[in-house]
Amino acid sequence: MNAFNDRADSLLPGPALIRGAAGTGKTTLLVERVRDALEAGPNGRFLVTSFSPRGLSELRGLLASALSPEALERITIQNLHPFAREIVAPRLGKAVLAKGPDVRAAWEEALHLAPETSFPLSFYREEWERVVQVEEIVSRNAYVKSRRPGRTQRLDRFQQLEVWEVLMKYRDVLAAKGLTEWGDLLREARLVFEEGHEAPPFAGVFADEAQEYRPGELRLLAALCVEGEKGLTLAADPRQRLWGFPVDLTQVFDGRIRCTDLEAPRKGSSSSAPRWDLMFANIAWDDLMGGSLEVADSPSRPVPEFFEDEAAEEEAVRRMAVEDADAVFFAMDGAEAKRWASVLERDVHPAATARGREADHVCLVGLRPEDRALMTGEIREPDEAEKHRLAKIYLALSRGRSTSRAVGRSA
């Protein structure tokens, strides 16, 4: 669907989702919808946000090019996390937001205090994040009655009671240390508006990188709008999810969400550019709407280049660097990026930071042998770690407007 000129659709009440693969123009369309909203509502203020600082920087540049100085004065451009902290700060009292080490220590203490634990720590943490915090459960009865959507491990009643005991020990440990979690902070921030303590500050909210947001964050974005979720517009590509987990937006908003799918290539992209979204053909991957992505396979599916040893791989990558001095190079993680930067004597970026680093030519280096099976669809149901790795591969390679190459060792 080509929705760039569909102004009538942009003015329908939300919540609305703009969904598409990398390069289809989601962020550009989001900016156009901001412009339409400004013209339709000359007196309201609007929030434009993105999950990551790099994503917000890209949005800020597009808005500056598309809008007049007067229009820009009516927009707040800010990441959600610091904005939520500002809202809830007067209600936190002496509580402190728990950081990573605090959270790990609290979980370890909770497991030590619990009378019985039948599952690994990772299970309890995921149960907390994906069930208790998502559904805002505060009682044992509510937890026992929960259908635990998205959780594959079934629990009988005795196991549910045991798990709940551990979860409550974790909550008690945080409280005893004067700590609060991000999910609790989000809920408190939302209640500021839902309980009428303050009026919602925005006529509309526009959020990019929405695949990364968790249900509590999405509900807060809606609460910031004068008309609630009707003022919310999201742009997302579930293939690019690096930090969140699969979320069904139809459940978050009780089925009230309109979805616009984009298929047009990025402006300035070559029509012969590799279709790296074909990596997701025949793979079980969520579509943000309670279903699975439908990506038709094609003989033109791009494939990675693998070399037998490190020396052959380094020689090939050096040749690429010499042949195209303007190419952007990525590696799968920070350590690999440093190693390849030393080999090539040029900048090499971690794949997770690829957002905003578009270039005519891109190369991703340091792939593992098992990545071939991921990229060619031999693994139909990747686990969480494999999905995270595949998302990083896709994020990096989809930055190439003309060519993208993926290189690794076969052994």
C-alpha positions in Angstrom: 0.0 0.0 0.0 1.3 3.4 -0.9 -0.1 5.7 1.8 2.1 8.7 1.5 -0.7 11.0 0.1 -3.5 9.5 2.1 -4.2 12.6 4.2 -7.8 11.5 5.0 -6.5 8.3 6.6 -4.0 10.3 8.6 -6.7 12.3 10.3 -8.9 9.3 11.3 -8.8 8.6 15.1 -6.2 6.2 16.4 -4.6 4.2 17.7 -2.9 3.8 14.3 0.1 1.7 13.3 2.3 2.3 10.3 4.1 -1.0 9.7 6.7 -1.9 7.1 10.1 -3.3 6.5 13.3 -1.2 6.6 13.4 1.4 3.8 9.6 1.5 3.2 9.3 5.0 4.6 7.6 4.5 7.9 9.4 7.4 9.6 8.8 9.7 6.6 5.1 8.9 6.7 5.0 9.5 10.5 6.5 13.0 10.0 3.8 13.7 7.3 1.1 12.7 9.8 2.6 15.1 12.3 2.4 17.8 9.7 -1.3 16.9 8.9 -2.2 16.9 12.6 -0.6 20.4 13.1 -2.6 21.8 10.2 -5.9 20.1 11.4 -5.5 21.2 15.0 -3.9 24.7 15.0 -4.0 25.1 18.8 -2.8 21.8 20.2 0.7 20.6 21.2 2.1 17.3 20.0 4.7 14.8 21.3 7.1 13.2 18.8 9.2 10.4 20.3 11.3 7.4 19.5 12.7 4.5 21.5 16.3 5.2 21.0 18.4 8.5 21.1 19.6 7.7 17.5 16.0 7.3 16.3 15.0 10.5 18.0 17.9 12.3 16.3 16.7 11.1 12.9 13.2 12.2 13.7 14.4 15.7 14.8 16.2 16.1 11.5 13.2 15.1 9.4 10.9 17.4 11.3 13.3 20.3 10.9 13.2 19.8 7.2 9.5 19.3 6.9 8.0 21.9 9.2 8.2 25.7 9.6 9.8 27.2 12.7 6.3 28.1 14.0 5.1 24.5 13.7 8.2 23.2 15.4 7.4 25.4 18.4 4.3 23.3 19.0 6.1 20.0 19.1 7.9 18.4 22.1 10.6 16.0 20.7 11.8 13.8 23.5 12.5 10.1 24.4 9.8 8.6 26.6 12.0 7.5 29.4 13.3 10.9 30.7 9.8 12.3 30.0 8.1 9.7 32.2 10.7 10.4 35.0 9.8 14.1 34.9 6.1 13.3 35.2 6.3 10.9 38.1 9.2 12.6 40.1 6.9 14.4 42.5 5.1 11.1 43.4 8.1 8.9 43.8 9.0 10.3 47.3 12.3 8.7 48.4 12.0 5.7 46.0 14.9 5.3 43.6 14.6 3.7 40.1 16.3 0.3 40.3 19.3 -0.1 37.9 20.6 -3.3 36.4 22.8 -4.4 39.3 20.1 -3.5 41.8 17.6 -5.7 39.9 19.9 -8.7 39.7 20.7 -8.5 43.4 17.1 -8.2 44.3 16.2 -11.3 42.2 19.0 -13.3 43.8 17.8 -12.3 47.3 14.2 -13.2 46.4 15.2 -16.7 45.3 17.2 -17.1 48.5 14.2 -16.1 50.6 11.6 -18.1 48.8 10.7 -21.4 50.5 10.7 -23.3 47.2 12.0 -22.6 43.6 11.5 -25.1 40.8 12.6 -22.9 37.9 15.7 -21.0 36.9 16.1 -17.3 37.7 15.5 -16.4 34.0 12.0 -17.9 34.1 10.9 -15.8 37.1 12.3 -12.6 35.6 10.4 -13.3 32.3 7.3 -14.1 34.2 7.5 -10.9 36.0 8.2 -8.8 32.9 5.9 -10.5 30.5 2.9 -11.3 32.7 2.9 -9.4 36.0 4.1 -6.0 34.7 2.3 -6.3 31.4 -1.1 -7.1 33.0 -0.3 -4.9 36.1 -1.1 -7.8 38.4 -1.0 -7.0 42.1 -2.8 -10.0 43.7 -2.4 -13.7 43.8 -5.9 -14.4 42.6 -5.3 -12.1 39.5 -2.1 -14.0 38.7 -3.8 -17.4 39.0 -6.6 -16.3 36.7 -4.2 -14.9 34.1 -4.0 -16.7 30.8 -0.3 -15.7 30.7 -0.3 -14.8 26.9 2.9 -15.4 25.1 4.3 -17.8 27.7 4.9 -21.4 26.5 5.6 -23.0 29.9 2.3 -24.2 31.3 1.9 -24.1 35.1 -0.5 -26.1 37.3 -2.0 -24.4 40.3 0.7 -25.5 42.7 3.4 -24.2 40.4 1.5 -20.9 40.0 1.4 -20.4 43.8 5.1 -21.2 44.1 6.0 -18.7 41.3 3.8 -16.0 42.8 5.6 -16.4 46.1 8.9 -15.8 44.4 7.6 -12.8 42.5 6.2 -11.3 45.7 9.5 -11.8 47.5 11.1 -9.8 44.7 8.6 -7.0 45.1 9.2 -7.0 48.9 13.0 -6.9 48.5 12.7 -3.8 46.2 10.4 -2.1 48.6 12.7 -2.8 51.6 15.6 -1.2 49.7 13.5 1.8 48.6 13.7 0.9 44.9 11.1 0.9 42.2 11.1 -0.6 38.8 10.6 1.0 35.4 7.2 -0.8 34.9 6.0 0.6 38.2 7.2 4.1 37.4 5.3 3.9 34.0 2.1 2.9 35.8 2.4 5.8 38.3 3.1 8.2 35.4 0.0 7.0 33.6 -2.2 7.3 36.7 -1.3 11.0 37.0 -3.5 11.6 33.9 -6.0 8.7 34.2 -6.9 9.7 37.8 -7.3 13.4 36.9 -4.3 14.7 38.9 -3.1 16.5 35.7 -4.7 17.1 32.3 -3.1 15.2 29.4 -0.6 17.6 27.8 -0.8 16.7 24.1 -3.4 16.7 21.3 -1.5 13.8 19.8 1.5 11.5 20.2 3.6 10.1 17.4 6.1 7.3 18.3 8.7 5.7 16.0 10.5 2.4 16.7 7.3 1.2 18.4 8.4 -2.5 18.1 10.6 -1.8 21.1 7.9 -0.5 23.4 6.4 -2.7 26.1 2.6 -2.5 27.0 3.1 -0.2 29.9 5.0 2.3 27.7 2.4 2.2 25.0 -0.4 2.8 27.6 1.5 5.8 28.9 1.8 7.2 25.4 -1.9 6.9 25.0 -2.6 8.5 28.4 -0.6 11.6 27.4 -3.2 12.4 24.7 -6.2 14.5 25.4 -8.4 12.0 23.7 -6.5 9.0 25.0 -5.5 6.3 22.5 -7.4 8.1 19.7 -4.5 10.5 19.5 -1.8 7.9 19.2 0.1 7.0 16.0 2.9 4.4 16.0 5.5 3.4 13.4 7.2 0.0 13.7 9.0 -2.9 12.1 8.9 -6.1 14.2 12.0 -7.4 12.4 14.1 -4.6 13.9 13.2 -5.4 17.6 16.4 -5.5 19.6 15.4 -4.6 23.2 11.7 -5.4 23.7 9.6 -8.6 23.3 6.7 -9.5 21.1 3.6 -7.4 21.9 0.1 -7.9 20.5 -1.2 -4.3 20.0 -4.7 -5.6 19.5 -4.6 -6.8 23.2 -3.0 -3.6 24.5 -5.8 -1.5 22.8 -8.6 -4.0 23.0 -8.7 -4.5 19.2 -9.0 -0.8 18.4 -6.1 -0.2 16.1 -5.8 0.6 12.5 -2.8 -0.7 10.5 -1.2 0.7 7.4 1.3 -1.6 5.7 4.0 0.0 3.5 5.7 -1.7 0.7 7.2 1.2 -1.3 11.1 1.3 -1.4 12.9 4.0 0.4 13.3 7.2 -1.6 16.8 7.1 -3.2 17.1 3.3 -2.8 18.1 1.3 -5.8 15.4 -1.0 -7.2 18.0 -3.7 -7.3 19.1 -3.3 -3.7 19.1 -6.6 -1.8 15.8 -7.5 -0.2 17.1 -8.5 3.3 13.5 -8.7 4.6 13.4 -12.0 2.6 15.5 -13.5 5.4 12.1 -13.6 7.3 10.3 -15.7 4.7 9.0 -19.0 6.2 10.2 -18.0 9.7 7.8 -17.7 12.6 7.9 -14.0 13.5 5.2 -11.9 15.2 3.5 -9.0 13.3 2.6 -6.8 16.3 -1.1 -7.6 15.7 -1.4 -11.1 17.2 -0.4 -12.9 14.0 2.8 -13.8 12.1 4.6 -11.9 9.4 3.8 -13.1 5.9 6.9 -12.8 3.8 6.8 -14.6 0.4 10.0 -16.4 -0.4 11.9 -15.6 -3.6 14.8 -17.0 -5.6 16.4 -13.6 -5.2 16.8 -14.0 -1.5 20.3 -12.6 -0.7 22.8 -15.0 0.9 25.9 -14.3 3.0 29.5 -15.0 1.9 31.4 -17.4 4.0 35.1 -18.1 3.8 37.0 -21.2 5.1 39.4 -19.4 7.4 40.1 -16.1 9.1 42.9 -15.1 6.7 40.6 -15.5 3.6 37.8 -13.6 5.3 40.1 -10.7 6.3 41.6 -10.5 2.8 38.1 -10.3 1.2 36.9 -7.6 3.7 40.1 -5.5 3.2 39.5 -5.7 -0.6 36.0 -4.3 -0.1 37.3 -1.5 2.1 39.8 -0.5 -0.6 37.3 -0.8 -3.5 34.7 1.4 -1.7 36.2 3.9 0.7 32.7 5.3 1.5 31.2 2.0 2.5 29.9 1.7 6.1 31.1 -1.4 8.0 29.2 -3.2 10.8 30.1 -6.1 13.1 27.8 -8.2 15.3 29.0 -6.8 18.7 31.3 -4.2 20.3 34.3 -6.6 20.6 34.0 -7.7 17.0 33.7 -4.0 15.9 36.9 -3.2 17.7 38.8 -6.1 16.2 37.7 -5.3 12.7 38.4 -1.6 13.2 42.0 -2.6 13.9 42.2 -4.9 10.9 40.7 -2.3 8.5 42.1 0.8 10.2 38.7 2.5 9.8 35.4 2.8 11.8 33.4 -0.3 12.3 30.1 0.0 14.2 28.2 -2.6 16.3 25.2 -3.8 14.4 22.8 -2.7 17.2 23.8 1.0 16.5 23.0 0.8 12.8 19.9 3.0 13.0 20.7 6.3 11.2 23.8 5.0 9.5 22.3 4.5 6.0 24.8 4.5 3.2 25.0 3.5 -0.5 27.1 0.5 0.4 27.2 -1.5 3.6 29.1 -4.5 4.8 28.5 -6.7 7.9 31.5 -8.7 9.0 32.2 -11.5 11.5 29.2 -13.8 10.9 29.2 -17.2 12.5 28.6 -20.5 10.6 25.2 -20.9 12.3 24.1 -17.5 11.0 23.9 -19.0 7.5 21.0 -21.3 8.6 19.3 -18.3 10.2 19.6 -16.1 7.1 18.6 -18.7 4.6 15.5 -19.8 6.5 16.7 -23.3 7.4 15.7 -22.5 11.0 12.0 -22.0 10.9 11.4 -21.3 14.6 14.3 -19.5 16.0 14.6 -19.1 19.8 14.9 -15.8 21.6 18.7 -15.6 21.2 18.5 -16.5 17.5 15.8 -13.9 16.9 17.9 -11.2 18.6 20.8 -12.1 16.4 18.8 -12.2 13.2 17.3 -8.8 14.1 20.8 -7.3 14.4 21.9 -8.8 11.1 18.8 -7.4 9.4 19.1 -4.0 11.0 22.7 -3.6 9.8 22.2 -5.0 6.2 19.1 -3.0 5.6 21.0 0.3 5.9 22.4 -0.2 2.4 20.6 1.8 -0.2 22.4 0.1 -3.2 24.4 -2.9 -2.0 24.8 -4.8 1.3 27.2 -7.6 1.9 27.3 -10.1 4.7 30.6 -11.9 5.4 31.7 -14.6 7.8 33.7 -17.8 8.3 32.3 -21.3 7.6 34.3 -22.9 10.4 
